[in-house]
Amino acid sequence: MSEAIYNRMRAEREAVARRHRSQGQEEAEKLARDCRL
């Protein structure tokens, strides 16, 4: 597999991981707000 293909695959996976972490952080903040009410 060429390095360019590998790098593109890695970048795509990193983007997905960032999106998942962002969604998880939003959920954590929502839960924290709900607990304080």
C-alpha positions in Angstrom: 0.0 0.0 0.0 1.4 3.4 -0.9 2.2 5.9 1.8 -0.2 8.4 0.3 -3.1 6.0 0.6 -2.0 5.1 4.2 -1.8 8.8 5.1 -5.3 9.5 3.6 -6.8 6.6 5.5 -5.2 7.8 8.7 -6.5 11.3 8.3 -10.0 10.0 7.7 -9.8 7.9 10.9 -8.5 10.8 12.9 -11.4 13.0 11.6 -13.9 10.4 12.7 -12.2 10.1 16.1 -12.3 13.9 16.6 -16.0 13.9 15.7 -16.7 11.1 18.2 -14.7 12.8 21.0 -16.6 16.1 20.3 -20.0 14.3 20.6 -18.9 12.6 23.7 -17.8 15.9 25.3 -21.2 17.4 24.4 -23.0 14.5 26.0 -20.9 14.8 29.2 -21.6 18.5 29.5 -25.3 17.9 29.0 -25.3 15.2 31.7 -23.4 17.5 34.1 -25.9 20.3 33.5 -28.8 17.9 34.2 -27.2 16.7 37.4 -26.9 20.2 38.7 -30.6 21.0 38.2 
